[in-house]
Amino acid sequence: MKNFYLYYFTGRGFPCYIFISFSLLAALANPGKLTAQQDRFSSSELKKLTLEELMNIEVTSVSKTPEKLTAVASAIQVITQEEIHQSGAKTLPEALKLAPNLQVAQVNASQWAISARGFNNVLANKLLVLIDGRSVYTPLYAGVFWDVQNLILEDVERIEVISGPGGTLWGANAVNGVINIITKDSKDTQGLFVEGAIGTSLPGQGSVRYGGEISKDLSYKIYGTGFKMASTLDSAGSEAGDDWSMLQGGVQFDWKASDNDQLTLQQNTYRGRPNPEGQAEALVARGDNIAVRWDHERSNESRFTLHAYYDHTFRDFKNGFDEDLKTYNVDWHNRHPLGNRHSLSFGINFRYMDHKVTNLELFKFLPAQKDLWLYSLILQDEIALLRDRLQLTLGIKFEHNSYTGLEYLPNGRITWTLPNSQILWAAVSRAVRTPARIDRDFYLDLTPELSLIAGNRHFKAMSMLTYELGWRRQFTERATFSIAAFYNTYDHIRSSEPGPPPFNIPVTFANGVQGETYGTELSAALQVNPNWSLRGGYTFLKKKLRVKPWSQDLNGGTAESNDPTNQFLVQSAIRLPGRLEFGTVLRYIDDLPEPYLPSHFGIDVRLGWQLNEALELSVVGQNIGDGPHPEFIPSSPAPRQIEPAVYGKITLRY
């Protein structure tokens, strides 16, 4: 019964359209209009590559307030724009492979299994993903549809990846980690940007974006992007027919209303045709969203953010079943000093989701339409002790959801700033994964009167208690190292319970699995010289899940995930004479235990050539050095093999 319902969520296949690459002859004719500030080889850009600059990056995901990466008391990795560029990543999930504290595996052309600290699955449900503060969560199964999360990667400023719970700040479902994708302000995307790519796994990819100024303080950008990804291989080595296409466009306005106020308006629209089953007709996934954000800074220590968005997603699975979700969200977060030693954070969040499905006769969610409400209140205090060298953070979030009512998400964290640019931190946190509609409202019938699967109206929220200990040090301006250890205890993990004999139906989902995970995460960065940088990391993970005495889980406690014990990543970026760039990414993934997959190495190589200030050519090889192989085996569809691939790209910045 493991993930039996995945088949119904994967759709059918349809001939895809190809996004035509753009002409770049204008760059050869008149490259001089690009300013020196935009030249990737200018001195300012080289300076941004230094480790000292990297460690001065301000991150916001840990406290919802800008703070230097060196001072963050959390297991956080930051993927910068330069690292994405040097890797040759084509899509957002490929860029996430650069985070050594994530488990990322490609399942087929359009599906990915992505998680942190274990519990990886195509339907992974313990990771919160944000794009510019907008949650891309689906209440259908409490996870992310990665086949519609798309951006022009050139416009990503950075990706902040927290491994470990973030429930106190971000709420339920931020159990094992938070991914916060932050795009550039429109004032940093001025002028024309055009790119086109083609290759063995990429029949076509193209993007165009233009940014300008309406006034000195009001800037904008407008963009369009699209691609078609080629089919993967089935177990026999034949094309699986699971090719995937996507189109997306949008606009953004940024207004610096005063020295203390910044307002942002974003709007995006997309339409995709993923086809994981490789059938005659692909599913249709489309949507649009609009967000408004107001950042007000009273002083260096006092600020607030008001963020509101509307998000509409629709999926037609081409088998008679479809999903329609409308999300309305308002979030207000305030930070204010209280005396000399306290920094108080407080805020409220309101979210309403209108979730509708079109049911099949025997495959259905009851009710077909459900209103899902969420209210939350956060209180957190950062207390400075011992002449500001010791900081104690105490926080709690109270969150009310439509399924389990009130949940509490506390966090206690202590940070000790040591000499020689090092910090030591420890934390205890609680997080929950609230029920999804699949847990409570799903029914699969054998006949109109007899169910094979029946929803469980008493399904509880999964809970986790975690203990963390970490150390980070910047040894010199050229070398930094961090280590984090964790021990997590889980309760109320999903199980599949058989019905009464003799037929053992209906099967219901329950909370019959519990267990522990523990592990270590290491990361390091080295600036060998001004033109050569190295970064990487290693993770060790052990998981012990067991069935509760009363449970008869049909999966024996194994349905939740399939995780490697060891994995490591090393990324190298070198600037060569003649305006050449040479980037490599080496990753090792240990055996996956159940279903078993042998360990494998993956190597990506990129060679870029900046012909002039406007035009760049690059060639990228992905998964080279290894033949076709599956990276993850889902219950459905059948396993797919990911091939080595080569593509070429041409980029214009004008």
N, C-alpha and C positions, 0 to 999 in steps of 0.2 A: 504493500500500500504506500510505500515511500514516495511522497510527492506525486501521487497518482494524478492530481489535478493539474499538473504542469502542462500536460498535453492540450488542455482546453484553453490555456492562456498563451499559446504560442502562435496561433494563427495559420494562415495559408499563403501561398506565393503568387506573384503577379509580375508580368514583365516590367522592368524598372526603366526609368528615364535616366539619361546621362547628362550630367552638368558639363557644359562645354567650356574648355579652358579659354582664358582671355588672351588677347593679343598684347604683346609687350614691346612692340617696335618703338613706341614713343620714348621709352627709357633710353634706347640706343641713340635716338635722334637728338635728345636734349636732356642729358642727365643732370645738368648743373643746377636745376632749380631746387634740388633737395638741399636743405641746410646742413651745415656741418654737425649740428646737434642730432640730426637723424642718421648720420653715418654710423653704421655698426662698428666701425673701426676707429672712431674718434677717441681721443684721450678720455673723455668723460665716460664712454661706454667701457673702456678697459678698466677704469677705476671701479666701476660697478661690479666687475668680476672679482675684485679682491675679497678675501675672507673677512677683512675688517669691515668692509661695506656690508657684506652679507650678515654678519653678526649684529649690525646696527639696524637691521630691518625691524620695523615695528609690526607685531602681530596683534590681532584683535579677537581671535577665536577663544582664547583661554579665559579672558575676563570681560569681553565685549568692550574693552577699552584699549587703545594703542599702548603697547609696552614692548620694550626691547627684547629680542629673542634671547639674549644672554641672561635676562632676569626672569624668564618664564619658568614657573615651577610646575612643569607638565611635560609629558612625553610627546613632544610636538616636532614634526618635520615640516619644513617649508620648501616647496618646489617653486623655484623662481622662473620667470619668463625665459631667462637665458638658458636655464637647464632644460626647459621644454624645447626651446629652439634647437639646442645642440643635440638633443636625443633623436630628432626626426619623427616624433610622435605625430600621428595623423588625426587621432580622435581623443576625446577627453579620457575614456578608460585607459588608453595607451599612455597618456601622460601620468595617470595615477600609478602606473607600474614603476615610476621613479621614486615613489615613497617606500623606503625599506620597511616601514612599520605597517604596511598594508599587505594583505593577501589578495592578489589580482590574477585571475585566470580567464582567458578567452574560451568560451564554450562553443560558439559557432560564429558566423559572420556578424551577427547583431547582438548576441547575448554574452554577458560577462558575469562571473562570480567575483564579488568584491566585498571584503570584510576586513576588520582589524581584530587582532587577538583571537582569531579562531571563529568557528561557526560559519565557515564560508559555504555558500550555496548560491545557485541561480536566484533563489528566493530569499537571500540573506535578509534578515529583519532586525538586526541589532546595531545598525550603523545609521547615523543621521547625516544627510547630505544637503548642503546649502549652496546655492548659486547667488552671490550677492545678497545673502541673508534670506533668500526665498527657499523654503523647504520643498524638496522634490519628492516627498513621501507619498505613497499611494496607500489608502486604507484597505485596498483589496487584499494585500498580503503583508502590509507593514514594511515594505521595502522600496526599491527604486527600479523603475523601468529605464535601464541604461541606454536602450536603443533610441531614446528621444532626448537625451542630455547632450546637447551639441553647442559648440561655440567656435568662433574663429580663435584658434589657440594663440595667435599673435596678440589678441586683445586680453589675454589672461595676465594679470599683473603678478599673481602668486596663488598657490594652492596651499592652504594650511591644513595639515593632517594631524589631528590629535588621536592617539591611541589611548584608550581608557575612557571612563565615563565622563559625560559632560551634561548630565541631567539637571544639575542645579541651575546652570545658566540656560541650557537649550531645551530642557524638558524631556518627556518620555521618548523612548526609542534611541536616545543618545547613550546607548549602553556600553558598547565596546569601542566607540570612537565617533569622531566628528570630522567630516570633510567640508571645509569652507572654501569655495572657489570664488576668488575676488578678481573682478575684471578692472580694466583701466578706466580712469576718468577720461571723459571725451577730450579734455584739453591736452591729454597725452597721446591722442590718436588723431592728430591734425594731418590734413593732406590726404592724398590718395594711396591706398594700399590695394594691390591686386596680386593674387597668387593662383597658379594652376599646377596640377600634378597629375601624373599618369604612371601606371606601373603594372606589375604582374598581378597584384591583389587589389589594384586600384584602377578600374576602367576610367574613372574621371573624378577629379576633385577641383573645385574652384571657389574663390572668395573674392569679394570686392567690398571695400569700405571707404567712405569718405568722411572726413571730419573738418569742421570749420568753426568760425566764431560769428555769432550774431552781434555781440558787443564784447567789450574787454572782459566782462565777468560772466558772459553767457556763451557756452560752447555746445556743440552737438556732434553727433556722428550718426551715420546711417549705413547699414550693411546688409549684405546678402551672402549666403554661403550654401554649398551643396556638394554632395558626393554620391558615388556609387561604389560600394565595396563588393568585390568578387566573391564567388561561392567558395566555401571550404570543401574539404574532401570527406567522403564517408569512410567507413572502416575498410572498404574494399579498394580505396584509392580513387574512386570516381567522384565527379563533381556532385555535391549534395543539393545543388539548386537553391541554396539559402542566401543568395545575394541580397544586398540591403541598400536602399537609397534614402536620401534625406535632403530636404530643402528647408532653409530657415532664413528669416530676415527680421530686422528690427531697427529701432532708433533709440537714442539716448540724449538727454539734455542735462547739463550740469550748470548750475547757477550759483556763483558766489555772491549771495545777497548782501553780505556784509563781512567785516573781518572775522566775525564769530559764527556766521551762518552759511551752510552749504546745503543746497537742495538738488536732488537728483530724480529724474524721471526716466524710466526704462520701459520699453515695450518690445516684445518678441512674438513672432508667429512662426510655426513650423508645421511640416507635413512629412511623414516618413512612411516607408513601406518595408518593414522588416519581414523576414520570411524564414524563421528558424526551422520549420518543418520541411522546407523545400517543396511545397505543394504548388498546385497550379495557380493559386491566387493568394497573394500576400495580404497580410492584415494591413489596415490603414490606421496609423497613429497620427493624430493631429492635435494642435493646441495653440493657445495664445495666453500671454500673461502681461500684466502691467503692474509696475511698482513705483511708489513714491517714497523718498527718504529725506528726512530733515535732520541734519547734524548741527547742534548748537553747542558751542564751546564758551562757557562762562569764563574759565581760566584754565591753566595747565592741569589743575586737579579736579575741575568741575565741568561736567558736560552732560547732555542728554541726546538721545536718538529716538526719533519717531519714524517707524517704518510700517507702511501699509501696502498690501498687494492683493491682486485678484489673479487667480490661475485657473484656466479651464483646459482640461485634457479629455480627449475622446479616443477610444480604441474600438475599432470594428474588427472582430476576430474572424470574420468571413465564414462563420459556421452557424450564424444566427444569434450568437451571443455578442453583446457589446457593452462597453462601460463608459459612463459619462460622469465626470467629476468636476465640480465647481468649488473652489476654495477661496474664502475671504479671510484675510489675516491682518490683525493690527498688533504691533508690538511697540511698547514704550519702555526704554531703559534709561535710568538716571544714575549718575555717579556724582557724589558730593562729599567733600571733606567734613568731618565732624571733630572739631578740636584739632590738636596737633598730632594725634596718633591714630585716628580712625579715618578710614575712607569707606563711606557707606554706598552700596549699590542697591537699587531697588527698582522694580518695574512690574508691569502687568502685560499679559498677552491674552488676546481673544482670537479664536479661530472657529469658523463655521465651514463645514464641508457638506455639500449636497451631492450625495453619491447615488447614482442610478445605474441599473443594469437592465438589459433586455434578456430575459431568461429563455432557456430552452425548455421543452416539456419535461425532460428528466434531469436536466442540469440547471441548477438555479440557486439564487440567493434570496432568502426570505427575511424581511420584505425586499421587494425589488428596488424600492427607494428608501433611503435612510438618511436622516439628518444627524450629523455627528458634530457635537459641540465640545469645545475645549476652552477652559479658563485657567489662568495660572497667575500666581503672585510670587515674586522672588525677593528675598532679603539676604544681603551678604555684607559682611564687615571685614575689612582688611586692617589688622591692628599691628602697628609698628612697635617692636619691643627691642630692648638692648641697643639703644642708640641707632635704630633703623637697620641693624644687622640681622635681626630676627623678626620675621613677619608671620603672624597667625591669621589665617583666613577661615572664617566660619560662615556658612551659608546654607540656606534651605529654600526649596521651591515647593509650593503647594499647587498641585495641578488637578483639576477636575475634568474627567472625560466621560463620554456617554456610556461606556461599557462597565467600568469598574468604579466609577465615582471618584472619590478623593484619593490621590496618591501623594506621598511626600518623598522628596528627593534631597537629602542632606549631603553636605560636603564639609570636611574639615581638612585643612592643609596648612603645613608649617614650612617655612622657607628660611634657610640659614645662609646668609651671604658671607663667604669665607674670603681670606686674602688670595691674591694671585688670580683674580678673575674667575672665581668658581662659586657655585651654589650647590647646596644640598637640600633636598626637599622630601617630604613624606606626606601621604594623603590617605584618608579613609572616605569612601563615598558609597552612596546607594543609588541605583538606577533601576528603571523598570522598562519593560517592553509591553505596552498595552495591547489588548486583543485587536486583531484585524477582523475584517468581515469573514475571511476564510475560516477563522476559528469558531465564530459564533453563528453565522447566518448561512453557511453553505450546505446544500443538499444535493446528493447524487442518487437518483432513484432507479431501481430496477423496473418497477411498474409505477403507475400513478399512486398506488396504495402501499408500496414497499420500498423503503430506502436502503441503499447500499451504504451511503454515508449520511449522517445526520448531524447538523450543527449542535453545539453544546452551549446552551444559554448560560451556563455557569463557569465557562472558561475564564480563568483568572489571569491577571497580569504576571508575566515572568519577572522575577526580581533578581538583582545581583548586588552583592556587597564586595567591594574591592579594596585591597590594601596595596599601596604603591610606595616605592622608594626610588629616588633618582639623584644623580649627580651630573653636573655639567661643568666643564672647564674650558676656557680659552687659554691654551698654553702660551701661544705667541700670537702675533697678528696674522700668522699664516697657518695655525693649527688649532683645531677645536675637537672636543670629544665629549660624548654624553652617554650615559647608561641609565636604564630604567628597569626595575624589577617589579613584578606584580603577582598577586595571588587573588583570584576571583572565586567566589562561591555563588552558585546559581540555584534557584529553586523555581518550581512551577514551569519548567521547560515543557514544550508541547510533546504529547505522546498520542498514539493512535490506539484506542481501546476497542477490542472486539465486543460485539453484542452477545446476547444470550445464545447458548447452544440450542439446536444442533447446527445452525447455519452461521452463527457468530456475527449476525448483522442486526441492526446497522452499526457500522464502525463510527465512533465519535472521537473528536479531539478532546484531550484532557491535559492535565498538568502533572503527568506521572513520571517525569524525569528530573533528576537533580544532579549536581556534580561540581567539580572544581576545574579551573585551569590555572596554570602558573607559567611564568616564562621570564625572559630577559630580552631587552631591545638595546642594541648598541648602534651608535652612529658617529661618524667622524668626517672631517673635511680638512683638506690640506691645499694650500696655495703654493705649489712647487716654485713657481716664478710668476711674474705678471701675466704671462701668456699661457700658463698651464695650471688647471685646477683639477683636483680629485675630490670626490665625495662618495660616501657609501654607508652601508649599514648591514647589520646581522640581527636576525630574530630567532629565538628559541622558544618553542611553545609545546607544552604538554597538557593534555585534556583527559579528565577522568569523569565520564558520565555513567550514571547507573539508574536503573529503574527502581522506583519506590516499591515497597513491599506489596502494596495493594494493586499496583499497575500490572497490566498484561500487554504492555506496549508491543505492537506487532513488529516494530523496527528494532527492538532491543536497545533503545536509547541511541541509535546511530543515525537517525534521519536528519538531525539538525545540521550536520556539517561534515566536511572532509578537508582536513588541514595538514599542511606539511609541518614536521617537527622543526626543521632547520631551513632557513633561506637567507641568502645574502645578495647584495647588489653593490657594484662599483661603477661609477660614472666618471669618465675622463673627458675634458674639453681642452683642446689645444688650438692656439692661434699660430699659424705657420706663416712664413714669408710669402709674399705675393698675394696677400689678402685671402688666404685659404684658412678654412676651419676644419678640424678633424675631431669628431666626437664619437665616443664609444660608450655602450652600456652593456655590462656583463652581469647576468643574474643567474643564480642557482636556486632551484626549487627542489626540495626533498621529496621523497615518496609520499603519495597520497594513500592513506591506509584502506579506506573503504568507500566506494569501489577503488581497488588498487590501481595506481598509476606509478610507473617508475620515475625516479628523479630525472631531471634534465637541466641542461645549461641553455641559456638563451643569449645571443649576442646581437646587438644592433650597432650598426656603423653608419656614420654620416660624414660626407665630404662636401663642404660648401665652398663656393668661390664667389667673392664679391667683385663683379666685373668693374663696377664703378659705384658712385654714391647712390645710384637708384636701383641697380639691377643685381640680383643674386641668383645663382644657379646652385642646385644641390642634388646629390644622389644619395639615397638611403637604402641600406640593406637591413632587413628585419628578420630575426630568428635564423640568422645564418649559422652555419656550422652544425646544423642539426636537421634531419629530414622531417617530413610531415609527422606530426604526433599530436595526440589530444592533450590539452592542458587541464581539462576537467571533464568528468563523466557525469552528466545529469541523468535523472530517471527518464526524462523525455525532453527533447527528442533523442535519437540515437547518437552515440559519441561521434564527434567530428574531429578531423585532423587539421591542425593549423600548419600551413606550408611556409617555408622560407619565402621571402618576398623582396623585390627590388622596385623602387619607384624613383622617378625624377621629378623635380619641382623647380619652377621658375617664379621669382618673387619681385615685384615692383613696389618701391616706396618712393613716392613722388610728391 
